[in-house]
Amino acid sequence: RETIELRSSANTRVPVEIHHFSRAGMSSQRVAVLSYYLIDGAYAPDVSLLRSKLWRLKRDVRYVVQVQIACDASLDPDQAEQAVSTFAADSADTIRALIENAVAEAKYERRK
């Protein structure tokens, strides 16, 4: 497990974790998985931000999203890591905007 920091297309800091998994046997498989959490619009590489918010009883958590991006790493693990990192950086702002819009729409619908 490795924690790195990416920059989104809007130059937002996106801390992520990258995991490498392998399955041994006749047809060995390797996979690179990048993951991060989006907690009320804030990026976090793991659940620690969520835990800290929940410990403070005054803080409500509106939403939590876990993003996981996986890529076959059987041929070249470095290329797989680069692929998931590039996709995560390019999509982070769009994912956050989609979630924020959905939360705002759901809040509006509840008021009707």
TAKA-V553991 format. One record per backbone hydrogen bond with DSSP energy under -0.5 kcal/mol. NH is the residue of the N-H (numbers start at 1). CO is the residue of the C=O. Records with the same first field share a line. If there is no record, write none. Layout:
NH->CO, CO
This chain:
2->18
4->2, 16
6->4, 14
8->12
9->89
11->8
14->6
16->4
17->35
18->2
19->33
21->31
23->29
24->22
28->25, 26
29->23
31->21
32->71
33->19
34->69
35->17
36->67
37->44
38->65
39->37, 42
40->38, 63
42->39
44->37
49->46
51->47
52->48
53->49
54->50
55->51
56->52
57->55
59->56
60->58
62->60
65->38
67->36, 65
69->34
71->32
73->30
74->30
80->76
81->77
82->78
83->79
84->80
85->81
86->82
87->83
88->84
89->85
90->86
91->87
92->88
95->91
96->92
97->93
98->94
99->95
100->96
101->97
102->98
103->99
104->100
105->101
106->102
107->103
108->104
109->105
110->106
111->107
112->108, 109
